[in-house]
Amino acid sequence: MPETRPTPKSQISRIPAYQPGSSGDGATRKVWKLSSNEAPFGPSPKALEAYAVAASQLELYPEGSAAALREAIGKTNGLDPMRIVCGSGSDELLSLLTRLYVGAGDETLMSERGFLMYRVHTLACGGSPVLVPEVGMNVEIDAVLSRITDKTRIVFLANPNNPTGTHISKAEMSRLAESMPSNVLLVIDAAYAEYASADDYEAGIELVEAHENVVMTRTFSKVHGLASLRIGWMYAPSHVVDAVNRIRGPFNMSGPAIAAGVAAIRDQDHVARQVRYNAEWRARLGTELRKMGLGVTEGQANFVLIDFPKGDPSRSADAADAYLREQGFVLRPVKAYNLPNSLRMTIGPDEANEGVLAALKSWLEG
């Protein structure tokens, strides 16, 4: 029978809706949201000031290419602004890249615990996401290379990864870029790059400079504390930039977001403060949680992944999550990443971090 109403493309029904971190809506007491990896100090005061000034001109369209923001990003990172594209969060840029290079019958590769939106974007374009098994919490480059076929169009790798926080070394990322076919795009999602302190880490800038098929994406949602404004950027070869600019919206960023982004990236003192605080608490949380007998993957981001004992329902991740929510602490269950006995904890303000440690200690001893 003919359809009686418009229907979406058949692959859309295969896409599970993305579930963001809970905020504890409906609670009647103080709730600490530690589920979305937001910055504990918020944005730079200079960014807030710039946003307020720009908000007085909401009747005006923004400059269409976000030139001022691209210039500020380029100056801060030593990059050519003409090879930078800004978007409504790095999510928009990831979506645009997938639309450009993936169609029906094509494949994309990603680690089994890579960001769920890689799968969503692929399926929306009619492609098939191929998950590369991890060893422990790490993706191995040989495993990625072994799964590249003639159908592969994009390899998505978050580095550091979310929700594990683990990273791929500069040497291994370079080996991947050198070994994979030149007609396959390597997209390095470096949303947490500012927090990475490992000596062998590199965000991806050098690989973009050296290869015609490597793109790096970044965000202002994490270390810059501007998640609500949805600001992302990518650094890419000129031919990729040209292609993305042909299909992105003409005013895909708001004027206040551009202004706040410029001020935020110029305030490197604020960035450094966030990074120092994060490093101190990341190490402390790892130490204290291990003392309680819990497993911890500290990683290189602004969160820790906490593993709970297996085989004891009373001490499971679900049980811990329920108890913590009763105490006003909202962490992120990660069952969707095949980590049913883990919770991801954003590194929050001192009071929140101390509170989680005290609550877990009490729960485990109870």
N, C-alpha and C positions, 0 to 999 in steps of 0.2 A: 504493500500500500504506500501511496505517496506520503511524505512527511507533512504533518499539519502545522508545524512550527519550525522556525530556524533551528538548526542543530550544529553544534561545533564539530570541528574535525574529529575523526574517530579516536585519534591518539590522546585527546584531552581527557577522556574518561579514565585513562591509565595514570594520570598524574595525581598523586596524593597532595592535598592542600598543605602548604607549608605552615607549621605551627610555631609562632614566635615564642620566646620565653615568657612565662607567666609573670604578671605583676602583682599577684595576690589581690585582685579586685574583690571588693566586697568586705575586706577585713575592717574591723572596727578599732584596731590598735595599730601602732607603728609597725610597718612592714618594710623590711629591707629587701629590695629587689636585686638579687645576685644571679640572675638568670640570662642576662643579655649582653654581658661583657661591656658595660658602659663605664665611662671614666668617673672615678670617685670624686675628683675635684671639679668636674664639669668643664665648661669651655673657658678659654682665656677671657678675662674681663675686657680686654681690647676687642675681642670678637663680639661680645655682647654689646659693647658701645657701637661698633660698626653696624651691627644688625639693627639697633634702634634707630640710627640715623637713616639707614636705607629704608626702613619701614615707613618713613614719612613720605616716600615717593612710590607708593604701591600702584598708582595709576599709570606708571610708565613701564613699558616692556624693558626687560634686561638686555644688555649687550649680548647678542646671540651666540658668540663663540666663547664666552667667559674669558675674554682676553686678559683682563686684569688678574684673574685667578691663575691662569696658565703662566703668566709672567712671574707671579709670586712663587708658584711651585717650581718653575724652572730656575729661578734665581737661588732659591733655598737648596735645591738638589743638584745644581750645576747641569741642568738639562735644557735642550732646545725646546722652547715653548711651542714651536710649530709641530712638534712630535707628541704633544700632550692633548688629550681630549678629556673634558670634564663632563660629568653626568650626574644624574639623580641617584647618588650612591653608586658604588662599584657594581651593584646588582644590575642597574640599567646597562652599564657597559658590557657586562657578561652576557646579558640578553642580546644586545646588538651584535656582538661578535658571533654568537651562536646563529642568529638569523642570517648573518652574512655568509657563513661557511658550512652550515649544516642543513641538509634537506632530507627528504624521505629516503630511507635505505642507508643513510650515513651513520657512522658511529662516532661517539666521543669516549675518551678514557678518563677515568678519575679513580682515586683510591677508594676503597670500600667505605672509609669513614670520612670522605671528602664532603664539603659543603653540599647540602641537599639541593640547593638551587641549580647546581650544574645539571642534575638529572631533570629537573623541571624544565629548564630552558631547552634541553636536548629533545625531550619528549614533545614539547610544544611545537618544535620545528619538524617533527616527523622522524627524528633520528632515534637511535638506540644507545642508551648509556651502557658502557661496559665497565664494571667495577673490578679494579685490580686488588686482589687480596693483600692484606698487610701482614707483616711478620711482627707479632707483638702489637705495638702501636705505630709502627713505622712502615712506610711504603718503600719498596726496593726498586731501584731504577731498572734492574734487569727484568723484573716482573712487568714493569710498564712497557719496556721495549718488546718483550715477547708477545704482547697482546696488540701491538700495532699491526693493522692489516691494510689492504687497499681501500677499505671502507672508512678508515679512521680519518677524521677531519680536524679534530681538536683534542689535545691532551690538557685537561684542567688539573692543576696541582696547587693546593693552598699551602703556602710556606711562610710562617708556621701554619700548621693545620688546626682546624677547628672541627671537632671538640677535643682533640687529643693534646694539642699544644706542641707536638713534636715537630722537628724540622728536618729538611733535607740539606745536606752540606753543599757548600759552593762547588766543590769538586764534583759531587754526584750530579748536581743540576747541570753543570757544564758538560758532563759526560752524556747526559740525556740529550741536551741540545745538539751536541756534535754527532750523536748516533742516530737520531730519529730522522725520517724522511723530510726533506726540505719543503715539501708541499703540505705538511701537517703543521698546524698552528699549536705552539706551546703557550698556554695562558697561565702565568704565575700570579696567583691571587695572594698578594702580600699585605693583607689587611692589618696584620699584627706586626709588621716589620719593625716599627719603632721600638717595640718591646723586646725584640730578640737581642740577646747579649752573647750568644755563643760565638767563639772566635772563628768558627768555620761557616758562619752564616753570611749570605749576601742576598739582598732583596730581589735582585733580578735586573737591575739597571745595566750591569756589565753585559749580561746575556742579550738584552735588547740591542745594545750597541754593537754586538758582534754578529748578530744573526738577523736574517730577513723574516724569520717565522716565529719570533718570540715577542710576547706582549706581557707587560706587568701592569696589574691593577692595584690601586691603593684606595684608602678611604679616610674621611675626616670623622667617621663615627666613633672611632676608638680613642686613640691617644689625644685627639683634638677636642673630644667631648661634644661633637656637633651632630649626634645621631639623628636628632629630630629634623635637621635641615636637609638631610640626604645629599651629601656631597661626596662624590668619588672622582677618581681620575685614572687615566691609563697613560703609559708611556709605550710607544710602539713605533715600528718602522713607518716611514712616510706613506707607503702604499696602503697599510692597514688604517692609518689615520684618515686618509682620503676616503676609503670605503665607508668607515664608520660615520664620517661627517655627511655622507650622502644620504644616510637613512635615519639619523637621529633627528629628534624634533628640533625646530628652529629656535625655540626658547626652552630648552630642557632643564635649565637651572633658573631659580628665582634670583632677583636682584639682591634681596637680603642675604641669601645663601652665599652668593658670590662675594659680597662685602665681608661677611663674617669669616668666610674661608680665607680671604686675603689676610685679614688681621690675625687669624689663628695661626697660619703657617709662618707668619713673621715673628710671632711671639715664641721663640725657641726656648726661652727661660721657662715658660709654662709647660712646654713639652718635656723639658729635662726634669722638671719637678715631678710630673706624672710618672716618668720612666724610673726615676730613682725610688719613688715610693713603691711602685709596682715590684721592682726587683727585691726590695727589702721584704715585702710581705709575701711574695711568691716563695722565697726561701724559708721564711718563718712558718708559713702554713704547711709546707712540705715536712718540715722538721716536727712540728707539733702533731700533725695528723698521723705521721708514722709512729710517734710515741704511743698513740692510742691503738696501734695495731692495724690501721687502715692503709690500704695501698694508695699511692699518690703518683700521678704523672705531672710534674711541675711544668715541663715544657718551656716554651719561649714566648708565651703570650701573656695576656692579662687575666688569666684564670688558671685554676688547677682542676685536674680530673681526679675525683676521689673514688676509689674502688672499695666496695663493702664485701664482707665475708660471704662466701658461697655456701649453700646448703643449710643455712639457718634463716628461715623466713622472718624471724623476729629481729634479725640484724641485717636485713636486705636493704638495697637502695630505696625500694618503695617505702619500707618502714621508716627509714631515716628521713626520707622526704616528707612523709606525713608528720613526723614528730617536729621537724624543723619548721614546717609551715605553721604548726600550732604555736611555735615560739616566735613566729614573725619573720622567718628567714626563708626566702623563696630562691631555691637553686634550680638548676636545669636538668631534668631527667634526659637521658640520651639513648633511650631504647631505639629510636629511629636510626641510630648509627650502629646498631647491633652491639650496644653496650648496656644490657639490661640491668647490670648490677653496679652501675656507676652514676654519679652525679657530677655535673660541672659547676664549679663555684667561681663566679666572678670575684676578683679581688676588689673589695669595696672599701668604704671608709673604715677607719680604725674600729669604731663601735660595732660595725657590722661584722667585721672579721673576728674580733674578740668574742662577739656573741655567738657566732657559729661554733667556734672552738669550745666555748663553755657548754653550749647546748649538746654538742656531740659527745663531749666527755661525760656529761650527766646521763645522756641516753645510753651510752655504752656501759656505764657503771650501774645503771638501774636494774 
